């Protein structure tokens, strides 16, 4: 009995230039990009005007950890390692 071999199907890729990104979605993208840029600019200006340094949420500041129990344990272990080493 001869083995049945199937011919692989061809994959057709449409290269239709009329489909794709329309001007409405590009306008939405650029509007979102501009709004996010303004938000970043406002936050950076706020930091510059206040004159404060950026701080992490836990550890590395020399202050007590007020994070999750796992993060607090990590802070204690790091403090013990720093003190002994």
N, C-alpha and C positions, 0 to 999 in steps of 0.2 A: 504494500500500500504506500503510495507516495506521500511524503510529508507535505503538509499544507503550509506554505510560506505566504504570509500576507505582505503585500507591498505597503511600505510605510506611507502614511498620509502626509501630504505636503502641508506645510504651515504657511498660510497666506497672511502677510502683514500689509495692512492697509496704509497707504501713504497718501491719504486724502488731506490736502492742504486746507480744505474748508472747515475741517473739524479741529478741535483742540481748545486752546484757551481763548475765551472770548474777552471782549473789552470790559465787560462787567466784572468778571472775576479778577482781571488785572487791576482794575480800579479799586476793588476791595483789598487786594494784596497791598497795593501802594498806600492806601488809607491806613491799613493796619500797621504797616511798616512805619509810617510817619507818626502815628499815635504812640507806638511803642518807643520810638526814638525820643519823642517829647517827654514821655514818662521817665526814661533813663536820664535825660538831660535835667529834668526837674529834681530827681533824686540826687544826682551828683551836685547840682547847685545847692541843694539843701545841706549836704554834707560840707561843702566848701564854706557856706555862709555861717554855719554853726561852729565850724572849727574843731569838731570832735573827730577823733580817730575811729575808724571802723573796728568793731570788736566781734569776736566769735560768740557763739551762743553758749559755749561751755568749755572750760579748760583753757589753759594758755594765758589767762588774764591775771592769774594770781588770786582770784576770788573763789569763793566756795561754789561748787557746782550745784545748780538747781535744775538739773535736767532729769531725764528718766533714770530709774534705778541702775540700768545697765551702763549708761553714760557716766553716772556718778561713781560706779565701781571702777570704771576705766580711769577716771580722773584720780581716784585714790591710789590705784596701782601705779599710775604714772608719777604721782607725787612721791610714793615710796621708792620707786626706781630712781628718780632724780635725787632724792635725799641720800640714798645709799651709794649711788654711783658717782 
